[in-house]
Amino acid sequence: MTATVQPAGLRHSWTARRWAALGAIVVALLAFGLWAKHRIDGLSTSTQATNPLIRWEWLFKRPETPGELRAMTQQHLWLTVTAVLAGLVIASLLSLLALRLRWTFAPITAFSGFLYTIPSVALFGLLSSYLSNFESAVVALTSYTLLVLIRNIVAGIDAVPSHVVDAADGLGMGRARRLLTVELPLALPVIIAGIRVAAVTTVGLVAITAVIQLGGLGRLIFDGYNSSVLFKMVIGTILSILLAVALDLTIYVVGALLTPWSRRAR
């Protein structure tokens, strides 16, 4: 089999087009930034918004806004990270049990699937009758991460080639050492994919905890809906999406750094 080699001129042309596109994007962003700064400098909290979707003066000129958005973002991120980490610990223990005793996999996934089907508003309300609002949110959010994490952990371990496992056994590795040094590293790409799904899903569910006086950025959405103020709903939605994307990219980068061989394989 012979490899196809692109002519040098074609490669140079493709590179030049990419740099030209990147330069155009940078120029457009700079132009937009200058235009936005000019518009923002002319705003005041006493003016009416020309765009009903976003009150720019509320976003950039109101003194309390930066602190409120920072506190909401921190609460949203804290609830998300706490729930995902707690879910990862619990899912890891249950996955180890399922891998050791195969007959337990079906009841474990059935129970975690049952938890996943419980409406979030109902679960938050029920738990808040017995726990604090924060504890209720963490317990409920953690339960929603279990199904995807358990399935991905078990699937990742099961996907390790049998000849690799046999080679580890041939080297005299015990079950625990083989799991930690051979199977788990090879299963990491699948596990990381599950963590990304769980994290992004949790970001969306955190917003619903506004029904128990939490919510993070979701408080903006609920406050805007209850007061018929559209721009708060828009800002809360946009910031929640940006947080989910940022968290997903962060986990992806961490996973790529932990599994450099998976990039080389592609």
Sine and cosine of phi, psi and omega as CSV:
sin_phi,cos_phi,sin_psi,cos_psi,sin_omega,cos_omega
0.00,0.00,0.76,-0.65,0.00,-1.00
-0.96,-0.27,0.65,-0.76,0.00,-1.00
-0.99,0.14,0.58,-0.82,0.04,-1.00
-1.00,0.09,0.83,-0.55,-0.03,-1.00
-0.95,-0.31,0.83,-0.56,0.02,-1.00
-0.97,0.24,0.61,-0.80,0.07,-1.00
-0.87,0.50,0.50,-0.86,-0.02,-1.00
-0.87,0.49,-0.61,0.79,-0.01,-1.00
-0.90,0.43,-0.61,0.79,0.00,-1.00
-0.93,0.37,-0.67,0.74,0.04,-1.00
-0.89,0.46,-0.65,0.76,0.01,-1.00
-0.91,0.42,-0.63,0.78,0.01,-1.00
-0.91,0.41,-0.67,0.74,0.01,-1.00
-0.90,0.43,-0.67,0.75,0.03,-1.00
-0.90,0.44,-0.67,0.74,0.01,-1.00
-0.89,0.45,-0.64,0.77,0.02,-1.00
-0.91,0.42,-0.62,0.78,0.02,-1.00
-0.91,0.42,-0.68,0.74,0.02,-1.00
-0.92,0.39,-0.59,0.81,0.04,-1.00
-0.91,0.41,-0.66,0.75,0.03,-1.00
-0.91,0.42,-0.67,0.74,0.02,-1.00
-0.89,0.45,-0.66,0.75,0.04,-1.00
-0.89,0.45,-0.64,0.77,0.03,-1.00
-0.90,0.43,-0.63,0.78,0.03,-1.00
-0.90,0.43,-0.69,0.73,0.00,-1.00
-0.89,0.46,-0.69,0.72,0.02,-1.00
-0.89,0.46,-0.66,0.75,0.01,-1.00
-0.90,0.44,-0.66,0.75,0.02,-1.00
-0.91,0.42,-0.66,0.75,0.05,-1.00
-0.89,0.45,-0.68,0.73,0.02,-1.00
-0.89,0.46,-0.68,0.73,0.03,-1.00
-0.90,0.44,-0.65,0.76,0.02,-1.00
-0.89,0.46,-0.67,0.74,0.03,-1.00
-0.91,0.42,-0.67,0.75,0.02,-1.00
-0.90,0.43,-0.69,0.72,-0.01,-1.00
-0.90,0.43,-0.64,0.77,0.02,-1.00
-0.90,0.45,-0.65,0.76,0.03,-1.00
-0.89,0.46,-0.67,0.75,0.00,-1.00
-0.93,0.36,-0.66,0.75,-0.04,-1.00
-0.92,0.40,-0.62,0.78,0.00,-1.00
-0.88,0.47,-0.42,0.91,-0.01,-1.00
-1.00,-0.01,0.07,1.00,-0.04,-1.00
-1.00,-0.03,0.33,-0.94,0.15,-0.99
-0.49,-0.87,0.36,-0.93,-0.04,-1.00
-0.93,0.38,-0.23,0.97,-0.01,-1.00
-1.00,0.00,-0.17,0.99,-0.02,-1.00
-1.00,0.08,0.37,-0.93,0.06,-1.00
-1.00,-0.05,0.58,-0.82,-0.02,-1.00
-0.95,0.32,0.69,-0.73,0.09,-1.00
-0.98,0.18,-0.38,0.92,0.03,-1.00
-0.92,-0.39,0.91,-0.40,-0.06,-1.00
-0.93,0.38,-0.27,0.96,-0.02,-1.00
-0.96,0.29,-0.59,0.81,-0.04,-1.00
-0.67,-0.74,0.82,-0.58,0.12,-0.99
-1.00,0.02,1.00,-0.06,-0.08,-1.00
-0.88,0.47,-0.58,0.81,0.01,-1.00
-0.91,0.40,-0.55,0.83,0.07,-1.00
-0.93,0.38,-0.57,0.82,-0.07,-1.00
-0.98,0.22,-0.61,0.79,-0.15,-0.99
-0.92,-0.38,-0.37,0.93,-0.10,-1.00
-0.94,-0.33,-0.36,0.93,0.00,-1.00
-0.96,0.29,0.85,-0.53,-0.11,-0.99
-0.88,0.48,-0.55,0.84,-0.08,-1.00
-0.98,0.18,-0.29,0.96,-0.13,-0.99
-0.87,0.49,-0.76,0.65,-0.02,-1.00
-0.84,0.54,-0.69,0.72,0.00,-1.00
-0.91,0.42,-0.65,0.76,0.01,-1.00
-0.91,0.41,-0.70,0.71,0.01,-1.00
-0.91,0.41,-0.61,0.80,0.03,-1.00
-0.90,0.43,-0.69,0.72,-0.01,-1.00
-0.91,0.42,-0.65,0.76,0.02,-1.00
-0.91,0.41,-0.67,0.74,0.00,-1.00
-0.91,0.43,-0.68,0.73,0.02,-1.00
-0.89,0.46,-0.67,0.74,0.03,-1.00
-0.90,0.43,-0.67,0.75,0.01,-1.00
-0.88,0.47,-0.71,0.70,-0.02,-1.00
-0.93,0.37,-0.64,0.77,-0.02,-1.00
-0.90,0.44,-0.71,0.70,0.03,-1.00
-0.89,0.46,-0.66,0.75,-0.01,-1.00
-0.90,0.43,-0.78,0.63,-0.05,-1.00
-0.90,0.43,-0.67,0.74,0.01,-1.00
-0.87,0.49,-0.72,0.69,-0.02,-1.00
-0.91,0.41,-0.68,0.74,-0.03,-1.00
-0.92,0.38,-0.67,0.74,0.02,-1.00
-0.91,0.41,-0.69,0.73,0.04,-1.00
-0.89,0.45,-0.67,0.75,0.04,-1.00
-0.90,0.44,-0.60,0.80,0.01,-1.00
-0.91,0.41,-0.65,0.76,0.03,-1.00
-0.90,0.44,-0.76,0.65,-0.02,-1.00
-0.90,0.43,-0.68,0.73,-0.01,-1.00
-0.90,0.43,-0.58,0.82,0.03,-1.00
-0.90,0.43,-0.68,0.73,0.01,-1.00
-0.91,0.41,-0.70,0.72,0.01,-1.00
-0.92,0.39,-0.57,0.82,0.03,-1.00
-0.92,0.39,-0.63,0.78,0.06,-1.00
-0.88,0.47,-0.65,0.76,0.05,-1.00
-0.90,0.44,-0.68,0.73,-0.01,-1.00
-0.92,0.40,-0.57,0.83,0.02,-1.00
-0.96,0.29,-0.53,0.85,0.00,-1.00
-0.98,0.18,-0.69,0.72,0.01,-1.00
-0.88,-0.47,1.00,-0.10,-0.16,-0.99
-0.87,0.49,-0.47,0.88,-0.05,-1.00
-0.93,0.36,-0.29,0.96,-0.01,-1.00
-0.99,0.13,-0.22,0.98,-0.07,-1.00
-0.89,0.46,-0.69,0.73,-0.03,-1.00
-0.89,0.45,-0.77,0.64,0.03,-1.00
-0.91,0.41,-0.55,0.83,0.02,-1.00
-0.90,0.43,-0.74,0.67,0.00,-1.00
-0.94,0.35,-0.52,0.85,0.04,-1.00
-0.91,0.41,-0.68,0.74,0.00,-1.00
-0.93,0.37,-0.69,0.72,0.03,-1.00
-0.91,0.41,-0.54,0.84,0.08,-1.00
-0.92,0.39,-0.61,0.79,0.07,-1.00
-0.89,0.46,-0.69,0.72,0.04,-1.00
-0.87,0.49,-0.61,0.79,-0.04,-1.00
-0.92,0.39,-0.44,0.90,-0.05,-1.00
-1.00,0.08,-0.18,0.98,-0.02,-1.00
-0.94,0.34,0.79,-0.62,0.04,-1.00
-0.84,0.54,0.71,-0.70,-0.11,-0.99
-0.90,0.44,-0.66,0.75,-0.01,-1.00
-0.87,0.48,-0.68,0.73,0.01,-1.00
-0.90,0.43,-0.66,0.76,-0.02,-1.00
-0.93,0.37,-0.67,0.74,0.05,-1.00
-0.87,0.50,-0.71,0.71,-0.01,-1.00
-0.90,0.43,-0.66,0.75,0.00,-1.00
-0.91,0.42,-0.74,0.68,-0.05,-1.00
-0.92,0.38,-0.54,0.84,-0.02,-1.00
-0.93,0.38,-0.23,0.97,0.07,-1.00
-0.97,0.26,-0.33,0.94,-0.07,-1.00
-0.86,-0.50,-0.39,0.92,-0.05,-1.00
-0.84,-0.55,0.17,-0.98,0.12,-0.99
-0.93,0.36,0.26,-0.96,-0.03,-1.00
-0.87,0.50,-0.68,0.73,-0.01,-1.00
-0.91,0.41,-0.71,0.70,0.02,-1.00
-0.89,0.46,-0.65,0.76,0.03,-1.00
-0.88,0.48,-0.68,0.73,0.00,-1.00
-0.90,0.43,-0.71,0.71,-0.04,-1.00
-0.91,0.42,-0.70,0.71,-0.01,-1.00
-0.88,0.47,-0.73,0.69,-0.02,-1.00
-0.92,0.40,-0.72,0.69,-0.02,-1.00
-0.90,0.44,-0.62,0.78,0.04,-1.00
-0.89,0.46,-0.66,0.75,-0.02,-1.00
-0.89,0.46,-0.50,0.87,-0.01,-1.00
-0.97,0.22,-0.26,0.97,0.02,-1.00
-1.00,0.04,-0.28,0.96,-0.20,-0.98
-0.91,0.42,-0.68,0.73,-0.12,-0.99
-0.87,0.49,-0.79,0.61,-0.06,-1.00
-0.93,0.37,-0.60,0.80,-0.02,-1.00
-0.94,0.35,-0.70,0.72,0.01,-1.00
-0.89,0.46,-0.72,0.69,-0.01,-1.00
-0.87,0.49,-0.67,0.74,-0.04,-1.00
-0.95,0.30,-0.60,0.80,0.03,-1.00
-0.90,0.43,-0.75,0.66,0.00,-1.00
-0.91,0.42,-0.68,0.73,0.01,-1.00
-0.90,0.44,-0.63,0.78,0.01,-1.00
-0.90,0.43,-0.70,0.72,0.02,-1.00
-0.91,0.41,-0.67,0.74,0.00,-1.00
-0.91,0.41,-0.42,0.91,-0.05,-1.00
-0.98,0.18,-0.14,0.99,0.04,-1.00
-0.90,0.43,0.80,-0.61,-0.05,-1.00
-0.84,0.55,0.62,-0.79,-0.05,-1.00
-0.90,0.44,-0.55,0.84,-0.02,-1.00
-0.93,0.36,-0.46,0.89,0.07,-1.00
-0.93,0.36,-0.68,0.73,0.04,-1.00
-0.89,0.46,-0.68,0.74,0.01,-1.00
-0.89,0.45,-0.62,0.78,0.02,-1.00
-0.91,0.42,-0.65,0.76,0.04,-1.00
-0.90,0.44,-0.65,0.76,0.06,-1.00
-0.90,0.44,-0.61,0.79,0.01,-1.00
-0.91,0.41,-0.44,0.90,0.05,-1.00
-0.99,0.13,0.02,1.00,0.05,-1.00
1.00,0.08,0.30,0.96,0.01,-1.00
-0.96,0.29,0.65,-0.76,0.13,-0.99
-0.97,0.23,0.13,-0.99,-0.06,-1.00
-0.89,0.45,-0.69,0.73,-0.03,-1.00
-0.92,0.40,-0.71,0.71,0.00,-1.00
-0.91,0.42,-0.65,0.76,0.03,-1.00
-0.88,0.47,-0.65,0.76,0.00,-1.00
-0.90,0.43,-0.71,0.70,-0.11,-0.99
-0.97,0.24,-0.58,0.81,-0.13,-0.99
-0.98,-0.19,-0.29,0.96,-0.06,-1.00
-0.86,-0.51,-0.87,0.49,-0.13,-0.99
-0.94,0.34,-0.72,0.69,-0.05,-1.00
-0.89,0.46,-0.72,0.69,0.05,-1.00
-0.86,0.51,-0.64,0.77,0.00,-1.00
-0.94,0.33,-0.44,0.90,0.00,-1.00
-1.00,0.07,-0.15,0.99,-0.11,-0.99
-0.83,0.56,-0.67,0.74,0.01,-1.00
-0.84,0.54,-0.65,0.76,0.02,-1.00
-0.94,0.34,-0.64,0.77,0.01,-1.00
-0.92,0.40,-0.68,0.74,0.03,-1.00
-0.87,0.48,-0.63,0.78,0.04,-1.00
-0.87,0.49,-0.65,0.76,0.04,-1.00
-0.91,0.41,-0.64,0.77,0.03,-1.00
-0.89,0.45,-0.62,0.78,0.02,-1.00
-0.89,0.45,-0.69,0.72,0.03,-1.00
-0.89,0.45,-0.70,0.71,-0.01,-1.00
-0.89,0.45,-0.65,0.76,-0.04,-1.00
-0.92,0.40,-0.73,0.69,-0.02,-1.00
-0.91,0.42,-0.64,0.77,0.05,-1.00
-0.89,0.46,-0.65,0.76,-0.02,-1.00
-0.92,0.39,-0.59,0.81,0.05,-1.00
-0.83,0.55,-0.67,0.74,0.03,-1.00
-0.93,0.37,-0.63,0.77,-0.02,-1.00
-0.95,0.32,-0.49,0.87,0.01,-1.00
-0.86,0.51,-0.59,0.81,-0.01,-1.00
-0.85,0.52,-0.53,0.85,-0.05,-1.00
-0.96,0.28,-0.30,0.95,0.05,-1.00
-0.92,0.38,-0.02,1.00,0.13,-0.99
-0.87,0.49,-0.39,0.92,0.02,-1.00
-0.93,0.36,-0.29,0.96,0.07,-1.00
-0.88,-0.47,0.58,0.81,0.13,-0.99
0.93,0.38,0.43,0.90,0.11,-0.99
-0.88,-0.48,-0.86,-0.50,0.17,-0.99
0.99,-0.14,-0.39,0.92,-0.05,-1.00
0.85,0.52,-0.78,-0.62,0.02,-1.00
-0.93,0.38,-0.32,0.95,0.05,-1.00
-0.90,0.43,-0.37,0.93,0.05,-1.00
-0.88,0.48,-0.57,0.82,0.06,-1.00
-0.89,0.46,-0.67,0.74,-0.01,-1.00
-0.91,0.42,-0.72,0.69,-0.02,-1.00
-0.93,0.37,-0.66,0.75,0.03,-1.00
-0.89,0.45,-0.67,0.75,0.02,-1.00
-0.90,0.43,-0.63,0.77,0.02,-1.00
-0.92,0.39,-0.70,0.72,-0.04,-1.00
-0.93,0.37,-0.50,0.86,-0.02,-1.00
-0.98,-0.22,0.09,1.00,-0.01,-1.00
0.84,0.54,0.58,0.82,0.06,-1.00
-0.97,-0.23,0.98,-0.22,-0.16,-0.99
-0.91,0.41,-0.61,0.79,-0.15,-0.99
-0.92,0.39,-0.49,0.87,0.05,-1.00
-0.92,0.40,-0.63,0.77,0.04,-1.00
-0.89,0.45,-0.66,0.75,-0.01,-1.00
-0.91,0.42,-0.72,0.69,-0.02,-1.00
-0.90,0.43,-0.70,0.72,0.03,-1.00
-0.87,0.48,-0.64,0.77,0.01,-1.00
-0.92,0.39,-0.72,0.69,-0.02,-1.00
-0.89,0.45,-0.71,0.71,-0.02,-1.00
-0.92,0.39,-0.58,0.82,0.05,-1.00
-0.90,0.43,-0.66,0.75,0.03,-1.00
-0.90,0.44,-0.70,0.71,0.01,-1.00
-0.89,0.46,-0.63,0.78,0.03,-1.00
-0.90,0.43,-0.68,0.74,0.02,-1.00
-0.89,0.45,-0.69,0.73,0.00,-1.00
-0.91,0.42,-0.69,0.72,0.00,-1.00
-0.89,0.45,-0.67,0.74,0.01,-1.00
-0.92,0.40,-0.66,0.75,0.02,-1.00
-0.89,0.45,-0.70,0.71,0.01,-1.00
-0.91,0.42,-0.61,0.79,0.03,-1.00
-0.89,0.46,-0.72,0.69,0.01,-1.00
-0.90,0.43,-0.62,0.78,0.03,-1.00
-0.88,0.48,-0.71,0.71,-0.01,-1.00
-0.90,0.43,-0.69,0.72,0.04,-1.00
-0.87,0.50,-0.69,0.72,0.03,-1.00
-0.89,0.46,-0.63,0.77,0.02,-1.00
-0.91,0.40,-0.59,0.81,0.03,-1.00
-0.94,0.33,-0.54,0.84,-0.01,-1.00
-0.98,0.19,-0.36,0.93,-0.05,-1.00
-0.78,-0.63,0.91,0.42,-0.03,-1.00
-0.89,0.46,-0.45,0.89,-0.01,-1.00
-0.92,0.38,-0.46,0.89,0.00,-1.00
-0.94,0.35,-0.52,0.85,0.06,-1.00
-0.95,0.31,-0.66,0.76,0.01,-1.00
-0.90,0.43,-0.55,0.84,-0.01,-1.00
-0.91,0.40,-0.54,0.84,0.03,-1.00
-0.98,0.22,0.00,0.00,0.00,0.00
